[in-house]
Amino acid sequence: MSVVLFCNCAYAGIIAPRIRQPLLQALTTAADVELVAVADLCELAARRDPRLQACAESAKLTVVACFPRAVRGLFAAAGAPLPREGVTFVNMRAAGSAEELLRQLPIPGSDHSRPQVPPAPVPAAGAWIPWFPVIDRERCRNCKQCLSFCLFGVYALGENGRVEVRNPQKCKTNCPACARICPEIAIMFPKYTEAPITGAEVADEQVERQKVKVNVQKMLGDDVYAALARRRQQARLRLLKRPPGVKD
């Protein structure tokens, strides 16, 4: 039986209902399909939800979500890296129509007696929006520039000395600044609107690297290392001024 993980992307309006709803309806009644419909894949990754590990271990997995590079990064961030082979990605963000995507789904037949999948839950007012950076490990060279740049304690060094997203909830919602200065274009924000920060493939390396240079100069000035040192100092001062009892 095929396993299909379907992301409703409940915290962002980036998947049009005309794309999402027909796909979910078709999967709901598909025969020989185990449907795992979730509110938001980013949220599951931030919580390291065990369902992602179960999906990653499936013999035949289809992920209906967004850009494959972002999906792989989210699974890796959850400690459930996807295998290089045997996974099918259906990108709802890059489709012109639902019909176009339906042809990519493993739905050889329908079973209309199957129970209907309930609609995706609506996030509660004031709920945390799962907006945080996702690292493309194939592109990252562990330069630690993001670690030095971020003032909010989102990044930290893992036991292996590599930068990781330790505290996703601390990220400033809708801010992609660390992705804009990454020299390897390795930081993604799946809910962003501009490629390749969305997780789309890097179409032109030279153009994107030139954008990074411009962004770095705009944000940090000519002396990047001095500016990053000042930001590290600001982050330390911020921690020292934190009220007692507030944990990192």
N, C-alpha and C positions, 0 to 999 in steps of 0.2 A: 504494500500500500504506500502511495506517495504521501509525504507530509508537506503541507503548504502553510507557511507562516505568512499571515496577511496583516499588514500594518495599516490601521485606520488614520494614523497621523492626526490624532485628536487634538493636539495642542497647537496646530498650525493649519492654516487654510491653503496649503500648497498643492493638495491633491483635489482636483475638481470633482464634485459629486457625480458628474456625468461619466467620469472615468472610474471612480472608486466603486460606486453602487452596483453597476452591472457585473463587475468582476466578483464582488463579494456575493452577490446573489447566485451567480453561476457556480461558485465554489461551495456554497451552502448545500446545493442539491447534487453536487458531483459524486458519482459513485467511486468507490475505492480511493477516496481521498480523506486523509485525516487533516481537518482544517484547524489551525491554531490562529484564531483571529484575536489580535491584541489592540489595545487602544493606541499605544505609541511605542514603537521599537526603541526609540532613544530612552524613554523612561525605563524600559526593561533592562537596557544595557547599563544605565546608571545604577540600578538596584542589583545588578548581576543576577537577574531572575533565572532560576534553574531551568525554566522552559527553554532558554536559549541553548543551554548545554544539551538538553534532550534533542532539540532540533539539529544541532551541529553533529550529533552522533547518528542521525537518521541515514539510512542507506540511500534514500532518494528524497532530496529536499528541494523545494521551490520556495523562494522568498519573494513575495509580492510587496514591494516597498518603493525605495528610491534608487539612487545610483549605486551600482555594485561596489564601487570603491568605499563608499560611506557605509554600506551594510557590512562589508568585511571588517571595517574598522570598529564598528559598534559591537560585533560579535567578539572581536579580539579584546576590546575594552572590558567586556563582561567576563573575560576568562574562558571563553568558549569559541576559540578560533575555528573558522570554517575550513574544511579541506579544500585543496586546490582544485580537485576534480569532483564531479558528481553533484554540484549545486547549480540550479537554474535561477537566474535573477530576472524578475519581471519589473521593469522600472516604470512606475506610474507617472513619474515626473517628465519622462521623455516621450510620452505617447501622444499621438494626435487624436486617437479615438479608442474607446473601450474594445471595439471589434478587433482592432489591431493587436491588442494585448490578449484577448480571449484565445487567439490562435496559439499563444505561447503556453497556455495553461494545461496541466495534465488532467483533462476532463473528458475522457472517452465516452462517458455516458452520464445519465442523470438518474437520481433516485429521489423523487419528489415526496417520498414518505419520511425523509429525514427531517429532524426538527430544525426549525429556523434559528439562525444565529441572531442573538439580540443585537440591537444597534450599539455602536461604540459609545461608551459612557461619556457624558459631557463633563469636562474638568470642573471641579468646584471653584467658585470665586476665590481668588487669592491663592490657589494651588500653585506649587512650584512648576514653572514651565521647563521641561527638560531641554534646556539650551546649554550646550557645553562643547568644548573642542574634542574632536576625535582625531587620533594620530594615525596617519598612513605609515605603517611600519616599513613598508617597502621603499618609501621615499625618505623617511627620517634618517638623519645622520647623527643624531644625538648631540647637536651643537649646543643645546641648552639655552638658546636665545629666548625661547618662549618662557622658560623657567625664570630667567632674569627679568623679562619684560612684565610678566603678570604680577599685579599688586594685590591680588585677592586670594592667593594661596590655592589656586586651582591645580597647579602642577607641583610635582615633587619627584624626587629620585627614588626609584625602586631599589630593591636589594641587588639587582644586577647593574646598578649604576645608570640605568636608562631613564629618561624622563617619562613620567606617566601622568595621566589625569587622575589625581588622587581625590579631589573634592569637587566633583562636577556641580554640586548645588551652589557653590560659591561664585560661579561664573556670572558675569553681568549680562543679563538677557538682551539679546539682539546686538551684542558687541562682538565683531569678528576681528578685532585689532590684532591679536596674536597671529591669526592666519595671514594677515596682510604683510607681516614682517618676516614670516618663516622663509629662510633662504632656499629651502628645498621644496616649498609648496606642499608640505606634508600635513598641514593642519586643516581639518574640515569641520564645517558646521552644517550638518545635514538639513537644517531648517532654513538656511540662508537662501538668498535668491540669485546670487551671482556666481557663475562658474569661474574657476574650478573649486572655490571654497565649498560649494554644495556637495562635493564629492565626485563631480563629473571628472572624466579623464582630462589630463592636461593636454590641450590640443597643440599648443605652441610653447615650447620650453623657453625660448628666447624672449618672447613677448611677456610671459608671466614673470620671468625672473627680472625683467626690466621694471615691471610694475612693482615688484617687491623693493627694488632699490629706491624707487621714487617714494613709496610708502614709508620706508625706513627713514629717509631724509626728512620727509614731511613730519613724521612723528617724533623722531629722536634727534634730528640735526645731523651735522657732518661727523661729529665724534660719537659714533654709535656706542663704543665700549664705555666711555665716560657717562653717557646718558643711561645705559643699562646699570652701571654702578650706582648712579643716583637713585634709580628706581628700586634697586635692592635695598638701599638705605631707607627709602620711604616705606618699603614693606616691613622692614625691621621696626621702624618707629611706630608703624601702625599696630604691630603686635604688642609693643610695649605699652601703648596707650589703651589697649583693649580693656574693658571693664572686668573686674574679678569674676571668675565663675564662667566666663564665656570661653568655650573651648574651640580649638582650631577645627 
